[in-house]
Amino acid sequence: MQILFDQLLHEVRASNCNDRTRMLIDSMNDEIKDLMQAVSKYGKNGEITLNIKFKVIQANEMEICAEIKSKKPKGKATGTKMFTDQKGRLYLDDPNQMKLFDNVHSINKRREKC
């Protein structure tokens, strides 16, 4: 049976950017996923290079090796804004800002007492 590219993807092992050797199809899928995440995160271009080498061993025998390289965009991740109180403890919300739901709850308690 003649081997075509789609069968080659499932039969040939490839080393990826993380120096992991896996089936070519699995390595390509992972590299594409990682590249898409980086492109979306940083809004910059990226690329994947697939290099397939065919090495003759004997007259009708050959070894096929594949290598995947990707150029993922890099950038600065956005910072996370946090707040501190007078004792230096960290909060996601400003501890000096009144909370709407805490105030509504305490207003209802005051009404119940009346």
Biopython code that builds the backbone (N, CA, C, O; Angstrom):
import numpy as np
from Bio.PDB.StructureBuilder import StructureBuilder

atoms = [
    (1, "MET", "N", (0.851, -1.180, 0.000)),
    (1, "MET", "CA", (0.000, 0.000, 0.000)),
    (1, "MET", "C", (0.895, 1.241, 0.000)),
    (1, "MET", "O", (1.844, 1.343, 0.777)),
    (2, "GLN", "N", (0.578, 2.150, -0.863)),
    (2, "GLN", "CA", (1.341, 3.393, -0.962)),
    (2, "GLN", "C", (0.987, 4.312, 0.209)),
    (2, "GLN", "O", (-0.182, 4.459, 0.567)),
    (3, "ILE", "N", (2.007, 4.923, 0.796)),
    (3, "ILE", "CA", (1.812, 5.849, 1.917)),
    (3, "ILE", "C", (1.726, 7.268, 1.371)),
    (3, "ILE", "O", (2.610, 7.714, 0.639)),
    (4, "LEU", "N", (0.656, 7.976, 1.732)),
    (4, "LEU", "CA", (0.490, 9.376, 1.353)),
    (4, "LEU", "C", (0.642, 10.244, 2.603)),
    (4, "LEU", "O", (0.826, 9.729, 3.706)),
    (5, "PHE", "N", (0.564, 11.541, 2.424)),
    (5, "PHE", "CA", (0.858, 12.470, 3.517)),
    (5, "PHE", "C", (-0.024, 12.241, 4.747)),
    (5, "PHE", "O", (0.472, 12.289, 5.872)),
    (6, "ASP", "N", (-1.311, 11.995, 4.552)),
    (6, "ASP", "CA", (-2.186, 11.807, 5.710)),
    (6, "ASP", "C", (-1.797, 10.562, 6.508)),
    (6, "ASP", "O", (-1.905, 10.573, 7.734)),
    (7, "GLN", "N", (-1.343, 9.480, 5.845)),
    (7, "GLN", "CA", (-0.866, 8.306, 6.576)),
    (7, "GLN", "C", (0.489, 8.589, 7.215)),
    (7, "GLN", "O", (0.784, 8.084, 8.298)),
    (8, "LEU", "N", (1.309, 9.391, 6.552)),
    (8, "LEU", "CA", (2.613, 9.771, 7.075)),
    (8, "LEU", "C", (2.472, 10.486, 8.415)),
    (8, "LEU", "O", (3.273, 10.277, 9.326)),
    (9, "LEU", "N", (1.462, 11.319, 8.525)),
    (9, "LEU", "CA", (1.209, 12.047, 9.778)),
    (9, "LEU", "C", (0.996, 11.101, 10.958)),
    (9, "LEU", "O", (1.390, 11.402, 12.084)),
    (10, "HIS", "N", (0.373, 9.964, 10.691)),
    (10, "HIS", "CA", (0.056, 9.015, 11.756)),
    (10, "HIS", "C", (1.161, 8.000, 12.013)),
    (10, "HIS", "O", (1.138, 7.320, 13.040)),
    (11, "GLU", "N", (2.126, 7.880, 11.110)),
    (11, "GLU", "CA", (3.155, 6.846, 11.227)),
    (11, "GLU", "C", (4.530, 7.369, 11.649)),
    (11, "GLU", "O", (5.300, 6.641, 12.274)),
    (12, "VAL", "N", (4.842, 8.615, 11.314)),
    (12, "VAL", "CA", (6.180, 9.156, 11.551)),
    (12, "VAL", "C", (6.230, 9.854, 12.906)),
    (12, "VAL", "O", (5.296, 10.553, 13.300)),
    (13, "ARG", "N", (7.331, 9.649, 13.599)),
    (13, "ARG", "CA", (7.557, 10.342, 14.862)),
    (13, "ARG", "C", (8.237, 11.673, 14.565)),
    (13, "ARG", "O", (9.011, 11.799, 13.616)),
    (14, "ALA", "N", (7.924, 12.670, 15.406)),
    (14, "ALA", "CA", (8.509, 14.000, 15.217)),
    (14, "ALA", "C", (8.946, 14.548, 16.558)),
    (14, "ALA", "O", (8.348, 14.244, 17.591)),
    (15, "SER", "N", (9.994, 15.359, 16.537)),
    (15, "SER", "CA", (10.381, 16.068, 17.750)),
    (15, "SER", "C", (9.836, 17.480, 17.626)),
    (15, "SER", "O", (9.936, 18.119, 16.578)),
    (16, "ASN", "N", (9.261, 17.945, 18.718)),
    (16, "ASN", "CA", (8.657, 19.274, 18.687)),
    (16, "ASN", "C", (9.547, 20.281, 19.415)),
    (16, "ASN", "O", (10.676, 19.959, 19.785)),
    (17, "CYS", "N", (9.045, 21.489, 19.618)),
    (17, "CYS", "CA", (9.824, 22.561, 20.232)),
    (17, "CYS", "C", (10.199, 22.270, 21.681)),
    (17, "CYS", "O", (11.142, 22.864, 22.205)),
    (18, "ASN", "N", (9.486, 21.379, 22.324)),
    (18, "ASN", "CA", (9.791, 21.022, 23.714)),
    (18, "ASN", "C", (10.682, 19.788, 23.803)),
    (18, "ASN", "O", (10.808, 19.189, 24.871)),
    (19, "ASP", "N", (11.300, 19.406, 22.689)),
    (19, "ASP", "CA", (12.158, 18.216, 22.606)),
    (19, "ASP", "C", (11.428, 16.943, 23.012)),
    (19, "ASP", "O", (12.028, 16.034, 23.586)),
    (20, "ARG", "N", (10.165, 16.879, 22.721)),
    (20, "ARG", "CA", (9.382, 15.668, 22.953)),
    (20, "ARG", "C", (9.207, 14.966, 21.627)),
    (20, "ARG", "O", (8.915, 15.600, 20.613)),
    (21, "THR", "N", (9.384, 13.661, 21.631)),
    (21, "THR", "CA", (9.176, 12.881, 20.414)),
    (21, "THR", "C", (7.844, 12.164, 20.510)),
    (21, "THR", "O", (7.614, 11.351, 21.406)),
    (22, "ARG", "N", (6.969, 12.486, 19.561)),
    (22, "ARG", "CA", (5.642, 11.899, 19.521)),
    (22, "ARG", "C", (5.274, 11.677, 18.072)),
    (22, "ARG", "O", (6.057, 11.973, 17.170)),
    (23, "MET", "N", (4.092, 11.161, 17.851)),
    (23, "MET", "CA", (3.621, 10.995, 16.481)),
    (23, "MET", "C", (3.480, 12.396, 15.862)),
    (23, "MET", "O", (3.106, 13.352, 16.541)),
    (24, "LEU", "N", (3.778, 12.491, 14.597)),
    (24, "LEU", "CA", (3.780, 13.779, 13.907)),
    (24, "LEU", "C", (2.440, 14.490, 14.020)),
    (24, "LEU", "O", (2.405, 15.699, 14.249)),
    (25, "ILE", "N", (1.362, 13.782, 13.868)),
    (25, "ILE", "CA", (0.027, 14.403, 13.945)),
    (25, "ILE", "C", (-0.231, 15.009, 15.316)),
    (25, "ILE", "O", (-0.784, 16.104, 15.419)),
    (26, "ASP", "N", (0.170, 14.297, 16.380)),
    (26, "ASP", "CA", (-0.033, 14.809, 17.744)),
    (26, "ASP", "C", (0.848, 16.022, 18.018)),
    (26, "ASP", "O", (0.408, 16.992, 18.634)),
    (27, "SER", "N", (2.087, 15.961, 17.560)),
    (27, "SER", "CA", (2.996, 17.098, 17.742)),
    (27, "SER", "C", (2.498, 18.330, 17.003)),
    (27, "SER", "O", (2.538, 19.438, 17.540)),
    (28, "MET", "N", (2.029, 18.143, 15.772)),
    (28, "MET", "CA", (1.508, 19.271, 14.993)),
    (28, "MET", "C", (0.277, 19.883, 15.652)),
    (28, "MET", "O", (0.161, 21.105, 15.743)),
    (29, "ASN", "N", (-0.637, 19.040, 16.109)),
    (29, "ASN", "CA", (-1.844, 19.542, 16.766)),
    (29, "ASN", "C", (-1.499, 20.360, 18.009)),
    (29, "ASN", "O", (-2.079, 21.422, 18.234)),
    (30, "ASP", "N", (-0.554, 19.868, 18.817)),
    (30, "ASP", "CA", (-0.158, 20.597, 20.027)),
    (30, "ASP", "C", (0.527, 21.918, 19.691)),
    (30, "ASP", "O", (0.257, 22.938, 20.324)),
    (31, "GLU", "N", (1.404, 21.902, 18.705)),
    (31, "GLU", "CA", (2.105, 23.137, 18.317)),
    (31, "GLU", "C", (1.130, 24.176, 17.778)),
    (31, "GLU", "O", (1.255, 25.362, 18.081)),
    (32, "ILE", "N", (0.165, 23.737, 16.984)),
    (32, "ILE", "CA", (-0.836, 24.667, 16.452)),
    (32, "ILE", "C", (-1.662, 25.264, 17.582)),
    (32, "ILE", "O", (-1.928, 26.466, 17.588)),
    (33, "LYS", "N", (-2.073, 24.430, 18.541)),
    (33, "LYS", "CA", (-2.857, 24.928, 19.674)),
    (33, "LYS", "C", (-2.065, 25.954, 20.477)),
    (33, "LYS", "O", (-2.582, 27.023, 20.802)),
    (34, "ASP", "N", (-0.806, 25.630, 20.800)),
    (34, "ASP", "CA", (0.034, 26.548, 21.570)),
    (34, "ASP", "C", (0.281, 27.852, 20.818)),
    (34, "ASP", "O", (0.265, 28.931, 21.410)),
    (35, "LEU", "N", (0.510, 27.744, 19.509)),
    (35, "LEU", "CA", (0.750, 28.938, 18.705)),
    (35, "LEU", "C", (-0.495, 29.828, 18.656)),
    (35, "LEU", "O", (-0.390, 31.048, 18.780)),
    (36, "MET", "N", (-1.663, 29.225, 18.478)),
    (36, "MET", "CA", (-2.907, 30.004, 18.422)),
    (36, "MET", "C", (-3.159, 30.739, 19.738)),
    (36, "MET", "O", (-3.621, 31.879, 19.733)),
    (37, "GLN", "N", (-2.859, 30.092, 20.856)),
    (37, "GLN", "CA", (-3.024, 30.745, 22.152)),
    (37, "GLN", "C", (-2.096, 31.946, 22.281)),
    (37, "GLN", "O", (-2.513, 33.004, 22.751)),
    (38, "ALA", "N", (-0.833, 31.790, 21.864)),
    (38, "ALA", "CA", (0.124, 32.892, 21.955)),
    (38, "ALA", "C", (-0.252, 34.033, 21.011)),
    (38, "ALA", "O", (-0.147, 35.201, 21.384)),
    (39, "VAL", "N", (-0.689, 33.708, 19.791)),
    (39, "VAL", "CA", (-1.098, 34.738, 18.826)),
    (39, "VAL", "C", (-2.300, 35.509, 19.364)),
    (39, "VAL", "O", (-2.344, 36.734, 19.256)),
    (40, "SER", "N", (-3.269, 34.811, 19.940)),
    (40, "SER", "CA", (-4.452, 35.477, 20.500)),
    (40, "SER", "C", (-4.087, 36.322, 21.714)),
    (40, "SER", "O", (-4.605, 37.426, 21.883)),
    (41, "LYS", "N", (-3.209, 35.814, 22.548)),
    (41, "LYS", "CA", (-2.841, 36.512, 23.786)),
    (41, "LYS", "C", (-2.095, 37.809, 23.515)),
    (41, "LYS", "O", (-2.379, 38.829, 24.143)),
    (42, "TYR", "N", (-1.136, 37.782, 22.579)),
    (42, "TYR", "CA", (-0.288, 38.946, 22.351)),
    (42, "TYR", "C", (-0.655, 39.750, 21.109)),
    (42, "TYR", "O", (-0.130, 40.846, 20.911)),
    (43, "GLY", "N", (-1.550, 39.225, 20.265)),
    (43, "GLY", "CA", (-1.964, 39.959, 19.070)),
    (43, "GLY", "C", (-0.839, 40.140, 18.068)),
    (43, "GLY", "O", (-0.813, 41.128, 17.335)),
    (44, "LYS", "N", (0.089, 39.200, 18.029)),
    (44, "LYS", "CA", (1.219, 39.272, 17.104)),
    (44, "LYS", "C", (1.264, 37.998, 16.266)),
    (44, "LYS", "O", (0.633, 36.997, 16.606)),
    (45, "ASN", "N", (2.019, 38.046, 15.167)),
    (45, "ASN", "CA", (2.114, 36.909, 14.250)),
    (45, "ASN", "C", (3.004, 35.802, 14.797)),
    (45, "ASN", "O", (3.842, 36.037, 15.667)),
    (46, "GLY", "N", (2.816, 34.605, 14.283)),
    (46, "GLY", "CA", (3.650, 33.463, 14.620)),
    (46, "GLY", "C", (3.724, 32.541, 13.421)),
    (46, "GLY", "O", (3.025, 32.738, 12.427)),
    (47, "GLU", "N", (4.580, 31.526, 13.522)),
    (47, "GLU", "CA", (4.684, 30.583, 12.405)),
    (47, "GLU", "C", (5.155, 29.224, 12.898)),
    (47, "GLU", "O", (5.776, 29.097, 13.953)),
    (48, "ILE", "N", (4.838, 28.211, 12.096)),
    (48, "ILE", "CA", (5.264, 26.837, 12.359)),
    (48, "ILE", "C", (6.000, 26.341, 11.109)),
    (48, "ILE", "O", (5.549, 26.530, 9.979)),
    (49, "THR", "N", (7.145, 25.700, 11.354)),
    (49, "THR", "CA", (7.910, 25.103, 10.264)),
    (49, "THR", "C", (7.974, 23.604, 10.479)),
    (49, "THR", "O", (8.365, 23.138, 11.549)),
    (50, "LEU", "N", (7.590, 22.851, 9.466)),
    (50, "LEU", "CA", (7.658, 21.394, 9.502)),
    (50, "LEU", "C", (8.771, 20.958, 8.555)),
    (50, "LEU", "O", (8.740, 21.265, 7.363)),
    (51, "ASN", "N", (9.751, 20.240, 9.094)),
    (51, "ASN", "CA", (10.883, 19.777, 8.312)),
    (51, "ASN", "C", (10.861, 18.249, 8.305)),
    (51, "ASN", "O", (11.022, 17.622, 9.353)),
    (52, "ILE", "N", (10.665, 17.652, 7.139)),
    (52, "ILE", "CA", (10.649, 16.192, 7.008)),
    (52, "ILE", "C", (11.880, 15.779, 6.205)),
    (52, "ILE", "O", (12.086, 16.234, 5.080)),
    (53, "LYS", "N", (12.690, 14.912, 6.802)),
    (53, "LYS", "CA", (13.917, 14.453, 6.150)),
    (53, "LYS", "C", (13.767, 12.985, 5.756)),
    (53, "LYS", "O", (13.281, 12.162, 6.532)),
    (54, "PHE", "N", (14.194, 12.682, 4.542)),
    (54, "PHE", "CA", (14.168, 11.327, 4.019)),
    (54, "PHE", "C", (15.618, 10.883, 3.830)),
    (54, "PHE", "O", (16.350, 11.456, 3.023)),
    (55, "LYS", "N", (16.020, 9.868, 4.574)),
    (55, "LYS", "CA", (17.404, 9.387, 4.538)),
    (55, "LYS", "C", (17.426, 7.967, 3.958)),
    (55, "LYS", "O", (16.746, 7.071, 4.459)),
    (56, "VAL", "N", (18.209, 7.779, 2.905)),
    (56, "VAL", "CA", (18.332, 6.465, 2.278)),
    (56, "VAL", "C", (19.226, 5.596, 3.143)),
    (56, "VAL", "O", (20.335, 5.993, 3.502)),
    (57, "ILE", "N", (18.733, 4.394, 3.479)),
    (57, "ILE", "CA", (19.509, 3.437, 4.262)),
    (57, "ILE", "C", (20.084, 2.377, 3.322)),
    (57, "ILE", "O", (21.282, 2.097, 3.358)),
    (58, "GLN", "N", (19.243, 1.800, 2.494)),
    (58, "GLN", "CA", (19.645, 0.832, 1.474)),
    (58, "GLN", "C", (18.907, 1.176, 0.197)),
    (58, "GLN", "O", (18.235, 2.204, 0.115)),
    (59, "ALA", "N", (19.031, 0.325, -0.786)),
    (59, "ALA", "CA", (18.458, 0.602, -2.106)),
    (59, "ALA", "C", (16.975, 0.958, -2.060)),
    (59, "ALA", "O", (16.567, 1.935, -2.687)),
    (60, "ASN", "N", (16.163, 0.200, -1.341)),
    (60, "ASN", "CA", (14.720, 0.488, -1.297)),
    (60, "ASN", "C", (14.245, 0.724, 0.133)),
    (60, "ASN", "O", (13.068, 0.524, 0.434)),
    (61, "GLU", "N", (15.136, 1.141, 1.003)),
    (61, "GLU", "CA", (14.792, 1.365, 2.405)),
    (61, "GLU", "C", (15.207, 2.779, 2.796)),
    (61, "GLU", "O", (16.291, 3.241, 2.438)),
    (62, "MET", "N", (14.333, 3.459, 3.534)),
    (62, "MET", "CA", (14.669, 4.815, 3.978)),
    (62, "MET", "C", (14.145, 5.080, 5.377)),
    (62, "MET", "O", (13.234, 4.415, 5.871)),
    (63, "GLU", "N", (14.752, 6.068, 5.987)),
    (63, "GLU", "CA", (14.345, 6.509, 7.314)),
    (63, "GLU", "C", (13.745, 7.903, 7.162)),
    (63, "GLU", "O", (14.301, 8.759, 6.474)),
    (64, "ILE", "N", (12.609, 8.117, 7.810)),
    (64, "ILE", "CA", (11.932, 9.413, 7.716)),
    (64, "ILE", "C", (11.916, 10.037, 9.105)),
    (64, "ILE", "O", (11.459, 9.422, 10.068)),
    (65, "CYS", "N", (12.416, 11.257, 9.198)),
    (65, "CYS", "CA", (12.439, 11.999, 10.462)),
    (65, "CYS", "C", (11.722, 13.330, 10.256)),
    (65, "CYS", "O", (11.830, 13.946, 9.196)),
    (66, "ALA", "N", (11.007, 13.755, 11.254)),
    (66, "ALA", "CA", (10.298, 15.031, 11.166)),
    (66, "ALA", "C", (10.650, 15.892, 12.373)),
    (66, "ALA", "O", (10.846, 15.395, 13.482)),
    (67, "GLU", "N", (10.723, 17.189, 12.126)),
    (67, "GLU", "CA", (11.014, 18.151, 13.189)),
    (67, "GLU", "C", (10.066, 19.331, 13.024)),
    (67, "GLU", "O", (9.861, 19.834, 11.920)),
    (68, "ILE", "N", (9.503, 19.755, 14.127)),
    (68, "ILE", "CA", (8.570, 20.877, 14.111)),
    (68, "ILE", "C", (9.177, 22.012, 14.916)),
    (68, "ILE", "O", (9.614, 21.822, 16.051)),
    (69, "LYS", "N", (9.198, 23.192, 14.316)),
    (69, "LYS", "CA", (9.691, 24.381, 15.013)),
    (69, "LYS", "C", (8.607, 25.447, 14.904)),
    (69, "LYS", "O", (7.960, 25.591, 13.867)),
    (70, "SER", "N", (8.425, 26.176, 15.974)),
    (70, "SER", "CA", (7.453, 27.261, 15.920)),
    (70, "SER", "C", (8.065, 28.528, 16.482)),
    (70, "SER", "O", (8.896, 28.493, 17.391)),
    (71, "LYS", "N", (7.638, 29.639, 15.925)),
    (71, "LYS", "CA", (8.030, 30.959, 16.416)),
    (71, "LYS", "C", (6.778, 31.583, 17.001)),
    (71, "LYS", "O", (5.914, 32.093, 16.287)),
    (72, "LYS", "N", (6.708, 31.526, 18.319)),
    (72, "LYS", "CA", (5.536, 32.061, 19.010)),
    (72, "LYS", "C", (5.803, 33.507, 19.407)),
    (72, "LYS", "O", (6.912, 33.850, 19.817)),
    (73, "PRO", "N", (4.790, 34.349, 19.284)),
    (73, "PRO", "CA", (4.981, 35.738, 19.698)),
    (73, "PRO", "C", (5.158, 35.833, 21.206)),
    (73, "PRO", "O", (4.616, 35.036, 21.973)),
    (74, "LYS", "N", (5.918, 36.812, 21.594)),
    (74, "LYS", "CA", (6.131, 37.047, 23.019)),
    (74, "LYS", "C", (5.716, 38.474, 23.322)),
    (74, "LYS", "O", (5.690, 39.331, 22.439)),
    (75, "GLY", "N", (5.407, 38.705, 24.527)),
    (75, "GLY", "CA", (5.011, 40.041, 24.947)),
    (75, "GLY", "C", (4.893, 40.078, 26.441)),
    (75, "GLY", "O", (5.173, 39.106, 27.143)),
    (76, "LYS", "N", (4.480, 41.198, 26.896)),
    (76, "LYS", "CA", (4.295, 41.357, 28.336)),
    (76, "LYS", "C", (2.860, 41.004, 28.693)),
    (76, "LYS", "O", (1.907, 41.487, 28.081)),
    (77, "ALA", "N", (2.736, 40.159, 29.686)),
    (77, "ALA", "CA", (1.392, 39.867, 30.197)),
    (77, "ALA", "C", (0.901, 41.086, 30.969)),
    (77, "ALA", "O", (1.685, 41.784, 31.613)),
    (78, "THR", "N", (-0.376, 41.327, 30.898)),
    (78, "THR", "CA", (-0.924, 42.472, 31.617)),
    (78, "THR", "C", (-0.847, 42.239, 33.112)),
    (78, "THR", "O", (-0.937, 41.104, 33.580)),
    (79, "GLY", "N", (-0.681, 43.313, 33.852)),
    (79, "GLY", "CA", (-0.599, 43.222, 35.304)),
    (79, "GLY", "C", (-1.971, 43.055, 35.927)),
    (79, "GLY", "O", (-2.993, 43.254, 35.270)),
    (80, "THR", "N", (-1.984, 42.691, 37.186)),
    (80, "THR", "CA", (-3.223, 42.543, 37.938)),
    (80, "THR", "C", (-3.287, 43.634, 38.987)),
    (80, "THR", "O", (-2.384, 43.762, 39.814)),
    (81, "LYS", "N", (-4.335, 44.409, 38.958)),
    (81, "LYS", "CA", (-4.493, 45.506, 39.903)),
    (81, "LYS", "C", (-5.023, 44.960, 41.225)),
    (81, "LYS", "O", (-6.034, 44.259, 41.257)),
    (82, "MET", "N", (-4.330, 45.288, 42.315)),
    (82, "MET", "CA", (-4.750, 44.876, 43.654)),
    (82, "MET", "C", (-4.644, 46.068, 44.588)),
    (82, "MET", "O", (-4.041, 47.088, 44.252)),
    (83, "PHE", "N", (-5.229, 45.927, 45.749)),
    (83, "PHE", "CA", (-5.258, 47.000, 46.735)),
    (83, "PHE", "C", (-4.683, 46.503, 48.049)),
    (83, "PHE", "O", (-4.676, 45.305, 48.331)),
    (84, "THR", "N", (-4.198, 47.450, 48.853)),
    (84, "THR", "CA", (-3.702, 47.100, 50.193)),
    (84, "THR", "C", (-4.445, 47.923, 51.230)),
    (84, "THR", "O", (-4.956, 49.005, 50.944)),
    (85, "ASP", "N", (-4.492, 47.387, 52.436)),
    (85, "ASP", "CA", (-5.051, 48.151, 53.544)),
    (85, "ASP", "C", (-3.898, 48.759, 54.340)),
    (85, "ASP", "O", (-2.741, 48.667, 53.931)),
    (86, "GLN", "N", (-4.214, 49.375, 55.470)),
    (86, "GLN", "CA", (-3.187, 50.044, 56.270)),
    (86, "GLN", "C", (-2.180, 49.065, 56.858)),
    (86, "GLN", "O", (-1.068, 49.462, 57.206)),
    (87, "LYS", "N", (-2.549, 47.801, 56.973)),
    (87, "LYS", "CA", (-1.641, 46.798, 57.525)),
    (87, "LYS", "C", (-0.856, 46.078, 56.434)),
    (87, "LYS", "O", (-0.074, 45.175, 56.731)),
    (88, "GLY", "N", (-1.054, 46.464, 55.179)),
    (88, "GLY", "CA", (-0.300, 45.886, 54.077)),
    (88, "GLY", "C", (-0.874, 44.598, 53.513)),
    (88, "GLY", "O", (-0.200, 43.938, 52.722)),
    (89, "ARG", "N", (-2.086, 44.211, 53.882)),
    (89, "ARG", "CA", (-2.712, 43.003, 53.343)),
    (89, "ARG", "C", (-3.262, 43.295, 51.955)),
    (89, "ARG", "O", (-3.732, 44.400, 51.687)),
    (90, "LEU", "N", (-3.202, 42.297, 51.068)),
    (90, "LEU", "CA", (-3.661, 42.455, 49.693)),
    (90, "LEU", "C", (-5.136, 42.107, 49.537)),
    (90, "LEU", "O", (-5.641, 41.186, 50.178)),
    (91, "TYR", "N", (-5.823, 42.863, 48.668)),
    (91, "TYR", "CA", (-7.236, 42.632, 48.362)),
    (91, "TYR", "C", (-7.451, 42.814, 46.867)),
    (91, "TYR", "O", (-6.746, 43.587, 46.218)),
    (92, "LEU", "N", (-8.431, 42.098, 46.326)),
    (92, "LEU", "CA", (-8.816, 42.309, 44.934)),
    (92, "LEU", "C", (-9.678, 43.557, 44.784)),
    (92, "LEU", "O", (-9.655, 44.206, 43.739)),
    (93, "ASP", "N", (-10.439, 43.895, 45.824)),
    (93, "ASP", "CA", (-11.270, 45.100, 45.834)),
    (93, "ASP", "C", (-10.676, 46.094, 46.815)),
    (93, "ASP", "O", (-10.007, 45.710, 47.774)),
    (94, "ASP", "N", (-10.922, 47.371, 46.571)),
    (94, "ASP", "CA", (-10.411, 48.418, 47.458)),
    (94, "ASP", "C", (-11.071, 48.268, 48.830)),
    (94, "ASP", "O", (-12.290, 48.399, 48.941)),
    (95, "PRO", "N", (-10.283, 47.993, 49.877)),
    (95, "PRO", "CA", (-10.878, 47.804, 51.203)),
    (95, "PRO", "C", (-11.491, 49.086, 51.772)),
    (95, "PRO", "O", (-12.302, 49.020, 52.696)),
    (96, "ASN", "N", (-11.116, 50.249, 51.235)),
    (96, "ASN", "CA", (-11.674, 51.520, 51.714)),
    (96, "ASN", "C", (-12.982, 51.876, 51.018)),
    (96, "ASN", "O", (-13.688, 52.787, 51.452)),
    (97, "GLN", "N", (-13.305, 51.177, 49.959)),
    (97, "GLN", "CA", (-14.537, 51.433, 49.211)),
    (97, "GLN", "C", (-15.689, 50.692, 49.874)),
    (97, "GLN", "O", (-15.574, 49.506, 50.184)),
    (98, "MET", "N", (-16.803, 51.394, 50.093)),
    (98, "MET", "CA", (-17.965, 50.750, 50.699)),
    (98, "MET", "C", (-18.535, 49.720, 49.734)),
    (98, "MET", "O", (-18.547, 49.938, 48.522)),
    (99, "LYS", "N", (-18.998, 48.623, 50.258)),
    (99, "LYS", "CA", (-19.580, 47.553, 49.453)),
    (99, "LYS", "C", (-21.087, 47.747, 49.367)),
    (99, "LYS", "O", (-21.745, 47.952, 50.388)),
    (100, "LEU", "N", (-21.631, 47.685, 48.175)),
    (100, "LEU", "CA", (-23.055, 47.892, 47.955)),
    (100, "LEU", "C", (-23.884, 46.845, 48.698)),
    (100, "LEU", "O", (-24.850, 47.193, 49.377)),
    (101, "PHE", "N", (-23.520, 45.577, 48.578)),
    (101, "PHE", "CA", (-24.335, 44.527, 49.170)),
    (101, "PHE", "C", (-24.184, 44.482, 50.684)),
    (101, "PHE", "O", (-25.139, 44.139, 51.380)),
    (102, "ASP", "N", (-23.015, 44.816, 51.211)),
    (102, "ASP", "CA", (-22.861, 44.889, 52.660)),
    (102, "ASP", "C", (-23.747, 45.989, 53.230)),
    (102, "ASP", "O", (-24.347, 45.817, 54.291)),
    (103, "ASN", "N", (-23.834, 47.129, 52.522)),
    (103, "ASN", "CA", (-24.655, 48.238, 52.988)),
    (103, "ASN", "C", (-26.139, 47.898, 52.908)),
    (103, "ASN", "O", (-26.896, 48.237, 53.817)),
    (104, "VAL", "N", (-26.559, 47.245, 51.853)),
    (104, "VAL", "CA", (-27.965, 46.860, 51.714)),
    (104, "VAL", "C", (-28.329, 45.906, 52.845)),
    (104, "VAL", "O", (-29.408, 46.012, 53.429)),
    (105, "HIS", "N", (-27.439, 44.983, 53.150)),
    (105, "HIS", "CA", (-27.681, 44.019, 54.219)),
    (105, "HIS", "C", (-27.799, 44.731, 55.573)),
    (105, "HIS", "O", (-28.686, 44.417, 56.367)),
    (106, "SER", "N", (-26.904, 45.685, 55.830)),
    (106, "SER", "CA", (-26.977, 46.380, 57.122)),
    (106, "SER", "C", (-28.187, 47.314, 57.187)),
    (106, "SER", "O", (-28.722, 47.533, 58.274)),
    (107, "ILE", "N", (-28.637, 47.877, 56.047)),
    (107, "ILE", "CA", (-29.852, 48.710, 56.030)),
    (107, "ILE", "C", (-31.062, 47.855, 56.379)),
    (107, "ILE", "O", (-31.924, 48.290, 57.143)),
    (108, "ASN", "N", (-31.140, 46.631, 55.826)),
    (108, "ASN", "CA", (-32.256, 45.733, 56.121)),
    (108, "ASN", "C", (-32.263, 45.353, 57.600)),
    (108, "ASN", "O", (-33.333, 45.233, 58.196)),
    (109, "LYS", "N", (-31.108, 45.166, 58.192)),
    (109, "LYS", "CA", (-31.041, 44.836, 59.619)),
    (109, "LYS", "C", (-31.542, 45.993, 60.464)),
    (109, "LYS", "O", (-32.230, 45.788, 61.464)),
    (110, "ARG", "N", (-31.191, 47.232, 60.053)),
    (110, "ARG", "CA", (-31.656, 48.400, 60.802)),
    (110, "ARG", "C", (-33.168, 48.532, 60.703)),
    (110, "ARG", "O", (-33.818, 48.919, 61.674)),
    (111, "ARG", "N", (-33.737, 48.215, 59.539)),
    (111, "ARG", "CA", (-35.194, 48.302, 59.372)),
    (111, "ARG", "C", (-35.904, 47.263, 60.235)),
    (111, "ARG", "O", (-36.973, 47.524, 60.786)),
    (112, "GLU", "N", (-35.285, 46.065, 60.345)),
    (112, "GLU", "CA", (-35.903, 45.015, 61.160)),
    (112, "GLU", "C", (-35.934, 45.398, 62.639)),
    (112, "GLU", "O", (-36.841, 44.988, 63.362)),
    (113, "LYS", "N", (-34.966, 46.170, 63.090)),
    (113, "LYS", "CA", (-34.898, 46.557, 64.500)),
    (113, "LYS", "C", (-35.974, 47.587, 64.834)),
    (113, "LYS", "O", (-36.432, 47.654, 65.974)),
    (114, "CYS", "N", (-36.384, 48.394, 63.849)),
    (114, "CYS", "CA", (-37.349, 49.459, 64.106)),
    (114, "CYS", "C", (-38.739, 48.967, 64.332)),
    (114, "CYS", "O", (-39.647, 49.766, 64.560)),
]
sb = StructureBuilder()
sb.init_structure("model")
sb.init_model(0)
sb.init_chain("A")
sb.init_seg("    ")
for serial, (resi, resn, name, xyz) in enumerate(atoms, 1):
    if name == "N":
        sb.init_residue(resn, " ", resi, " ")
    sb.init_atom(name, np.array(xyz, "f"), 0.0, 1.0, " ", f" {name:<3s}", serial, name[0])
structure = sb.get_structure()
